[in-house]
Amino acid sequence: MKTIKISAGIALTFFVIGSLLFLLQLVLTDRSTVPVIGFYYVFTAVIINSIVVLTLIGKLFIDQNYTETLKSIAIILANVPVAIAYTYIVFEYTF
C-alpha cells in the first residue's frame, strides 16, 4: 500500500505542476517564457518518472505483490496521455 501512496503522490505532484504550466501558457499574453520553463519541467518529469517506473519494474522481480506494483506503475504512466494532450494543444493553438 505504501508503494501506491508514493506513486500517487508523485503522479499528482507532476500533474498539478504540469496543469499549472499549461494554464499559464493559455492565459499569459507573453508566451515566450512558459514554453522554456515547460521544456525543463517535462525533461525533469521524464527523468524522475522514468526512475520511479524502472524502480517499480525492478520491484516486480523482487516482491511478490504484483498487483500493487502494477497499479503503482499505471498511476505513474497515467500522466503520459495528459502530457501528450497538453503538448498538442499548446503547439496547435498557440504557435
Long-range contacts (C-beta under 8 A, 24 or more apart in sequence): 1-68, 3-56, 3-59, 3-68, 3-69, 3-72, 4-68, 4-71, 4-72, 4-75, 6-72, 7-52, 7-56, 7-71, 7-72, 7-73, 7-75, 7-76, 8-75, 10-48, 10-49, 10-52, 10-76, 11-75, 11-76, 11-78, 11-79, 14-45, 14-48, 14-49, 14-79, 15-79, 15-82, 17-41, 17-45, 18-42, 18-45, 18-79, 18-82, 18-83, 18-86, 19-86, 22-86, 22-89, 22-90, 25-90, 25-94, 26-94, 31-94, 35-90, 38-90, 42-83, 42-87, 45-79, 45-83, 49-76, 49-79, 52-76, 53-77
